[in-house]
Amino acid sequence: MLSKGLTQGTVPRLERPGPLRERVYETLLELITTRALRPGQHLVESELAAHLGVSRQPVREALQRLSTEGWVDLRPAQGAFVHEPTDEEADQLLTVRTLLEAEAARLAAGRADAAGIAGLEELCDRGEAAARTEDVESVIELNTRFHAAVLEMAANAVLAELIGQVGRRVRWYYAPVARQRGMTSWIEHRELIAALRDGDGERATRIMRQHTEHTRRSYHELRPS
């Protein structure tokens, strides 16, 4: 039940201004991608509505939309449940992510400047500090920002759109392995920065491929056998 998965204050009550159905949808999606609502968890409309401070109607609409997008499973006579990804789904998504991110790294190597490199190094500093203190929430956020900064450096609008389509789901898969990856992930980020600074597209591509492959393997290692 929802009451077993979320503590008081975990879910922000929504203010009325703005398109309510969209805000309910965005809030629930954020709770799913951060795993505050965990895979397989039963989502009870009345409890969600009470937590959010809204009626059941926008919650019902949000759950239907999330079901269409594959985040929620609607089971006849049982209700709504957070989707539990299969190994095949994870492999497909993370493989696509590897291809896209590797291309972003290659393009970024040809466009990297001092300001961009400094920004990546600053994110690495903060990510390493968060990893040392096992601040997993900050690690996930900073990892997302690091990859977004590389993508921005690549300056390819079509690639950015494609990565944007899978980005939130990648974050969903990354959340369980963030602690396990720990400092190793940031060491790999440092190696990527060095390749970008040198303008070495081939090396940047190889490092990014290895980096994303390590995340894929870590995800499978944590899955119950």
Secondary structure, DSSP 8 states (H G I E B T S, - for coil): -HHHH--TTSS----SSS-HHHHHHHHHHHHHHTTSS-TT-EE-HHHHHHHHTS-HHHHHHHHHHHHHTTSEEEETTTEEEE----HHHHHHHHHHHHHHHHHHHHHHHTT--HHHHHHHHHHHHHHHHHHHTT-HHHHHHHHHHHHHHHHHHHT-HHHHHHHHHHHHHHHHHHGGGHHHHHHHHHHHHHHHHHHHHTT-HHHHHHHHHHHHHHHHHHHHHHS--
